[in-house]
Amino acid sequence: MAEITLSVSGGESKTFPEGVTVAAALAELVSGKKRKATLAARVDGRLADLSTPLHLDASIEPIGADSAEGLEILRHSAAHLMAQAVKELFGQEVKVSIGPAIEDGFYYDFDRDIAFTPEDFERIEAKMAELATAALPVSRTEMSRDEAIDFFKKQNEPYKVELLEEMDTETVSLYTQGNFVDLCRGPHVPDTSWIKVFKLLRVAGSYWRGDEHRQMLTRIYGTAFADKKDLQSYLHQLEEAKKRDHRKLGKQLGLFTIQDDIGPGLILWQPRGALLRRLIEDYWKDEHYKNGYQLLYTPHIARLDLWKTSGHADFYSENMYAPMEIDEVLYQLKPMNCPFHIGVYKADPHSYREFPIRWCELGTVYRYERTGALHGLMRVRGFTQDDAHIFCRPDQLQDEIYNIISLNQHILKTFGFDRYDVYLSTRPEKYVGSDANWELATEALKQALERMGMAYSIDPGEGVFYGPKIDIKIKDQLNRSWQCSTIQVDFNLPERFQMTYMGDDGAEHQPIMIHRALMGSLERFIGVLIEHYAGAFPLWMAPEQARIMNITDDQALWCEEVLGKLRSQGLRVEKDLRNEKLNYKIREAQMMKVPYMLIVGEREKADGTITVRKRDGENLPAMTPDAFVRLVKEESTAHLKS
């Protein structure tokens, strides 16, 4: 019998008979504890089940359940286990579609005449636990695509058949556990006993293939972990997330509203929310001015021909609203600000001496989102991007990217975000521009990140078709990731719009264009801020910094006088002079997350002071209105000194 040589990174090589399984090889190559925790492996860099037979020399990397890859495999297997439990409980009336692992768990989409509800979870979880205890072996089978189509037709699983009919491959893999068979690439856990710690979370509607004209399915979401403590921690985080839900807090704090008669996904900013937004916008504008940017304002619509020139009409039409006719010419609501900034550029000739040109705009754009995808401030149909475009020469590219990252770090830190994941996305299969330009841009992005000392991951092939990019995902108080900042190098639009500048050689050259957004969209960023701070904003951005309240009507005139003094100094102060008990007023102010409560009784009135109470309940010594102004201004400007 032929022999092969297998090794584990950092360990010795051994010879095995050809056809040995990954599991059998690891039994000799890996020590006890590590071997017991291994649920799959990488064989020469490719994911594989432990039951995979090996026929060539290879390097094996064990994958433990506590690793990111292992957890994804565990969750994918849990999705299969849930589908098996559903099929066994509800029979052939249920048709299965797809069930992947996702960032925090898994889901599976089912077609059933009666949609599943959370009331079904207890039965499904009990059946999943029963199947897990049975330790059913999970085995992989390969067959031709046509054989698989015949198999799933006999199983009366039309969604699997449709998926198979669209596949451009001769062979597919199926996974079997007990009497349940699913179409899947794998890998999966060796047997169902690995799936012990799981929880079903919620249900949602989901159109098949994301097409609103297709069948509505029921999606059941769940999560799974290798350790029970991790599950409990995650469930606790979910409870915290519910308390911080920006939709609930937005209503409670009077920040924004969404009304059906106006339209889903369209935000109405209420006075407190509008003030919060203004504070953020003013800070954003000031910081950009300090960093050499100039502010632009552009229209909300343009002739459809502009979007044909930019390519959006061809490549982005599914996200754009239908054109409107004005004076027998078609116009289009803008989905992007970029072509307008190019229009400003083309209004005048440019020389190499002017570069870099940095233009920024808080530009409102409109993009079609399916109703089911809308979510408070996070997914809307009209939103304001903190957009900017930089036009520069090739020799300036790395410095400009460095400056963008530096400004981005400063602004994110000011808002309370100092943890994030950074990704460098490289050239996709379909792209425009020369290979030399792609290499120049990618290297400039890479060098700028390294110059900043920022750790990053390469996201191969995930750049946009017109250039490579950097994406920054911030981490909030609950350690959740949010995609906000992006920096993109563009070779496409300068060419499409025939942008030029006069070089030092007297010839015309094409500028490099950088797209960048630091917060992404104001709506989404404010939604993240609400949840990050649970509505208790830092003093500098709190729409109401203080609320003055009297104990009896006798102090009302002094309260009005103090209110005027504080407002004249720029403080954002409201009053509560109602004939209510003081504790009631304090409780209301705390519910509204007001940083300071200013309490006035007869003693304060006589002394010309105010008693200051923080929203966390701490009482400060009585002080004059002028002393309180100094306290607020000092605390409010502290964020600028960080």
Residue pairs with C-beta under 8 A, 6 or more apart in sequence:
1 17
1 18
2 17
2 18
3 15
3 16
3 17
3 18
4 15
4 16
4 17
4 18
4 20
4 54
4 55
4 56
4 57
4 58
5 13
5 14
5 15
5 16
5 57
6 13
6 14
6 15
6 16
6 20
6 25
6 29
6 54
6 57
6 58
6 59
6 60
7 13
7 14
7 29
7 58
7 59
7 60
8 26
8 29
8 30
8 59
8 60
8 61
8 62
9 59
9 61
11 29
11 30
12 29
14 25
14 28
14 29
16 24
16 25
16 28
16 54
18 54
18 55
19 53
19 54
19 55
20 53
20 54
21 50
21 51
21 52
21 53
21 54
22 41
22 43
22 48
22 49
22 50
22 51
22 52
22 54
22 60
23 50
23 51
23 190
25 54
25 60
26 35
26 38
26 41
26 50
26 60
26 62
27 35
29 60
30 38
30 62
34 62
34 64
35 62
37 64
37 65
37 66
38 50
38 62
38 63
38 64
39 50
39 63
39 64
39 65
39 70
39 73
39 74
39 189
39 190
39 194
40 47
40 48
40 49
40 50
40 63
40 69
40 70
40 73
40 187
40 188
40 189
41 47
41 48
41 50
41 52
41 60
41 61
41 62
41 63
42 48
42 60
42 61
42 63
43 52
43 54
43 58
43 59
43 60
43 61
44 58
44 59
47 63
47 69
47 73
47 186
47 187
48 187
49 138
49 140
49 186
49 187
49 188
49 190
50 190
51 139
51 140
51 190
52 140
52 187
63 69
63 70
63 73
64 70
65 71
65 74
65 194
65 226
66 226
66 227
70 226
71 225
71 226
72 101
73 101
73 187
73 188
73 189
74 189
74 194
74 195
74 224
74 225
74 226
75 101
75 102
75 105
75 106
75 223
75 224
76 99
76 100
76 101
76 106
76 184
76 188
77 138
77 188
77 189
77 192
77 194
77 195
78 105
78 106
78 128
78 195
78 198
78 222
78 224
79 99
79 100
79 101
79 106
79 107
79 108
79 222
80 99
80 138
80 175
80 177
80 180
80 182
80 184
80 188
81 128
81 131
81 132
81 177
81 192
81 195
81 198
82 99
82 106
82 108
82 124
82 128
82 200
82 220
82 222
83 96
83 99
83 108
83 110
83 180
83 182
84 131
84 177
84 178
84 179
84 180
85 124
85 127
85 128
85 131
86 94
86 96
86 108
86 110
86 116
86 124
86 220
87 94
87 96
87 180
88 127
88 131
88 179
88 180
89 123
89 124
89 127
90 112
92 156
93 112
93 113
94 110
94 111
94 112
95 110
95 111
95 112
95 156
95 157
95 158
95 159
96 108
96 109
96 110
96 111
96 157
96 159
96 160
96 182
97 108
97 109
97 110
97 111
97 159
97 160
97 208
97 217
98 108
98 109
98 159
98 163
99 106
99 107
99 108
99 109
99 182
100 106
100 107
103 481
104 223
104 234
105 201
105 221
105 222
105 223
105 224
106 221
106 222
106 223
106 224
107 219
107 220
107 221
107 222
108 219
108 220
109 206
109 208
109 217
109 218
109 219
110 116
110 217
110 218
110 219
110 220
111 159
111 208
111 215
111 217
111 218
112 218
115 203
115 205
115 218
116 203
116 218
116 220
117 203
118 200
118 202
118 203
121 200
124 200
124 220
125 198
125 199
125 200
128 195
128 198
131 177
131 178
131 192
132 192
132 193
132 194
132 195
132 196
133 193
134 178
134 192
134 193
135 191
135 192
135 193
136 177
136 178
136 191
136 192
137 177
137 190
137 191
138 175
138 176
138 177
138 188
138 189
138 190
138 191
138 192
139 175
139 176
139 177
140 173
140 174
140 175
140 186
140 187
140 188
141 173
141 174
141 175
141 176
142 171
142 172
142 173
142 174
143 151
143 171
143 172
143 174
144 170
144 171
144 172
145 164
145 167
145 169
145 170
145 171
145 172
148 160
148 164
148 172
148 174
148 183
149 161
149 164
149 165
151 174
151 181
152 160
152 161
152 164
152 183
153 161
155 181
159 208
160 182
160 183
163 183
164 172
164 183
172 183
173 183
173 184
173 185
173 186
174 181
174 182
174 183
174 184
175 181
175 182
175 184
175 186
175 188
177 191
177 192
178 192
189 195
195 224
197 224
197 225
197 226
197 227
197 228
197 230
197 231
198 222
198 223
198 224
198 225
198 231
199 222
199 223
199 224
199 231
199 235
200 220
200 221
200 222
201 221
201 222
201 223
201 238
202 220
202 221
203 218
203 219
203 220
203 221
204 218
204 219
204 221
204 372
205 216
205 217
205 218
205 219
205 372
206 216
206 217
206 218
206 219
206 372
207 213
207 214
207 215
207 216
207 217
207 372
208 214
208 215
208 216
208 217
210 370
212 370
212 372
223 231
223 234
224 231
225 231
225 234
237 478
237 479
240 478
241 478
241 480
241 531
242 248
243 534
244 477
244 478
244 530
244 531
244 532
244 534
244 535
245 376
245 531
246 376
246 377
246 378
246 526
246 527
246 528
246 530
246 531
247 376
247 377
249 255
249 530
249 531
249 534
249 535
250 256
250 257
250 273
250 376
250 377
250 527
250 530
251 257
252 535
252 591
252 592
253 272
253 273
253 530
253 535
253 592
253 593
254 270
254 271
254 272
254 273
254 592
255 269
255 270
255 272
255 273
255 276
255 526
255 530
255 543
256 267
256 268
256 269
256 270
256 273
256 377
257 267
257 268
257 270
258 264
258 265
258 266
258 267
258 268
258 376
259 268
262 268
263 381
264 371
264 374
264 381
265 369
265 371
265 374
265 379
265 380
265 381
265 382
266 380
266 381
266 382
267 377
267 380
267 382
267 383
267 523
269 277
272 543
272 544
273 526
273 543
275 543
275 572
276 526
276 537
276 541
276 542
276 543
277 522
277 526
279 540
279 541
279 543
280 522
280 525
280 526
280 541
281 362
281 522
283 414
283 541
284 362
284 386
284 411
284 519
285 295
285 362
287 407
287 410
287 411
288 295
288 358
288 360
288 388
288 407
289 295
291 358
291 403
291 407
292 356
292 358
293 358
293 359
293 360
293 388
294 358
294 359
294 360
295 359
295 360
295 361
296 340
296 341
296 344
296 359
296 360
296 361
296 363
297 361
298 334
298 337
298 340
298 341
298 343
298 344
298 361
298 363
299 334
299 340
300 333
300 334
300 364
300 366
301 324
301 331
301 332
301 333
301 334
302 331
302 332
302 334
302 339
302 340
303 329
303 330
303 331
303 332
304 313
304 323
304 329
304 330
304 331
304 332
306 332
306 339
306 343
307 313
307 320
307 332
307 335
307 339
308 314
309 339
309 496
309 497
310 336
310 338
310 339
310 493
310 496
310 497
311 492
311 496
312 320
312 335
312 336
312 339
313 320
313 332
315 465
316 335
316 336
318 368
319 335
319 367
319 368
320 332
320 333
320 335
320 367
320 368
321 332
321 333
321 366
321 368
323 330
323 331
323 332
324 330
324 331
324 332
324 333
325 331
333 366
334 340
334 363
334 365
334 366
335 365
335 366
335 367
336 365
337 361
337 363
337 365
337 385
337 387
337 389
338 387
338 389
338 490
338 493
338 515
339 493
339 497
340 361
340 363
341 359
341 361
341 387
341 389
342 389
342 493
342 494
342 497
342 499
342 513
344 359
345 357
345 391
345 499
346 497
346 499
349 501
349 502
350 357
350 391
350 500
350 501
350 502
350 511
351 501
351 502
352 393
352 501
352 502
352 503
352 504
352 509
354 501
355 391
355 392
355 393
355 396
355 501
355 511
356 390
356 391
356 392
356 393
356 396
356 400
357 390
357 391
357 392
358 388
358 389
358 390
359 388
359 389
359 390
360 386
360 387
360 388
360 389
361 385
361 387
361 388
362 384
362 385
362 386
362 387
362 522
363 384
363 385
363 387
364 382
364 383
364 384
364 385
365 382
365 383
365 384
365 385
366 381
366 382
367 381
367 383
368 381
369 379
369 380
369 381
373 379
374 380
374 381
376 527
377 523
377 524
377 526
377 527
377 530
378 523
378 524
378 527
378 528
379 524
380 521
380 523
380 524
383 521
383 522
383 523
383 524
384 521
384 522
384 523
385 517
385 520
385 521
385 522
386 517
386 518
386 519
386 520
386 521
386 522
386 525
387 515
387 516
387 517
388 515
388 516
388 517
389 513
389 514
389 515
389 516
390 400
390 404
390 513
390 514
390 516
391 499
391 501
391 511
391 512
391 513
391 514
392 400
392 511
392 512
392 514
393 509
393 511
393 512
394 440
394 512
397 440
397 441
397 444
397 489
397 512
397 514
398 444
398 447
398 448
398 451
400 514
401 444
401 445
401 448
401 470
401 487
401 489
401 514
402 448
402 451
402 452
404 487
404 514
404 516
405 448
405 449
405 452
405 454
405 470
405 487
406 452
407 518
408 472
408 485
408 487
408 516
408 518
409 452
411 518
411 519
412 418
412 420
412 472
412 474
412 484
412 485
412 518
413 642
414 639
414 640
414 642
415 529
416 529
416 532
416 533
416 538
417 474
417 475
417 476
417 532
419 474
419 475
420 472
420 473
420 474
420 475
421 457
421 472
421 473
421 475
421 481
422 449
422 454
422 455
422 456
422 457
422 470
422 471
422 472
422 473
423 456
423 457
423 458
423 459
423 462
423 470
423 471
423 472
423 473
424 442
424 445
424 446
424 449
424 456
424 457
424 458
424 459
424 468
424 469
424 470
425 459
425 461
425 462
425 463
425 464
425 468
425 469
425 470
425 471
426 442
426 458
426 459
426 460
426 461
426 462
426 463
426 468
427 438
427 442
427 461
427 463
427 468
428 461
428 462
428 463
428 464
428 465
429 461
430 465
431 438
431 463
431 465
431 466
432 465
432 466
432 491
432 492
432 495
433 466
433 467
433 491
433 492
433 495
434 491
437 491
438 467
438 468
438 491
441 467
441 468
441 489
441 491
441 512
442 468
444 489
445 468
445 469
445 470
445 487
445 489
449 456
449 470
456 470
459 471
463 469
464 488
465 492
466 488
466 490
466 491
466 492
466 493
467 488
467 489
467 490
467 491
467 492
468 488
468 489
469 486
469 487
469 488
469 489
470 485
470 486
470 487
471 483
471 485
471 486
472 483
472 484
472 485
472 486
473 481
473 482
473 483
473 484
474 481
474 482
474 484
474 485
474 528
475 481
475 482
476 482
476 528
476 531
476 532
477 531
477 532
477 533
477 534
478 531
482 524
482 528
483 520
484 517
484 518
484 519
484 520
484 524
484 525
484 528
485 516
485 517
485 518
485 519
485 520
486 515
486 516
486 517
486 520
487 514
487 515
487 516
488 514
488 515
488 516
489 512
489 513
489 514
490 512
490 513
490 514
490 515
491 512
491 513
493 499
493 513
494 510
494 511
494 512
494 513
495 510
499 510
499 511
499 513
500 508
500 509
500 510
500 511
501 508
501 509
501 511
502 508
502 509
503 509
519 525
529 537
529 541
534 593
535 593
536 593
536 595
536 615
537 543
537 593
538 639
539 545
539 595
539 632
539 635
539 636
540 635
540 636
540 637
540 638
540 639
542 572
542 593
542 594
542 595
543 572
544 572
544 573
544 574
544 592
544 594
545 571
545 572
545 573
545 594
545 595
545 596
545 632
545 636
546 566
546 571
546 572
546 573
546 574
546 594
546 595
546 596
546 597
546 598
546 628
546 632
547 573
547 574
547 575
547 576
547 589
547 592
547 594
547 596
547 597
547 598
548 559
548 562
548 563
548 566
548 573
548 574
548 575
548 576
548 598
548 600
548 610
549 559
549 575
549 576
549 577
549 582
549 585
549 586
549 589
549 597
549 598
549 599
549 600
550 556
550 558
550 559
550 577
550 600
550 601
551 582
551 599
551 600
551 601
551 602
552 601
552 602
553 577
553 579
554 602
554 605
555 600
555 601
555 602
555 604
555 605
556 577
558 600
558 604
558 605
559 575
559 577
559 600
560 575
560 577
562 598
562 600
562 610
562 625
563 573
563 575
565 625
565 626
565 629
566 573
566 625
566 628
566 629
567 573
569 629
569 633
571 629
571 632
573 598
574 594
576 585
576 588
576 589
578 585
582 599
585 597
586 597
586 599
586 613
589 597
589 615
590 597
590 615
593 615
594 615
595 614
595 615
596 612
596 613
596 614
596 615
596 628
596 632
597 612
597 613
597 614
597 615
598 610
598 611
598 612
598 613
598 628
599 610
599 611
599 612
599 613
600 610
600 611
601 611
603 622
604 610
604 611
604 622
607 622
608 624
609 622
609 623
609 624
609 625
610 622
610 623
610 624
610 625
610 628
611 619
611 620
611 622
612 619
612 620
612 621
612 622
612 623
612 628
612 631
613 619
613 620
614 620
623 631
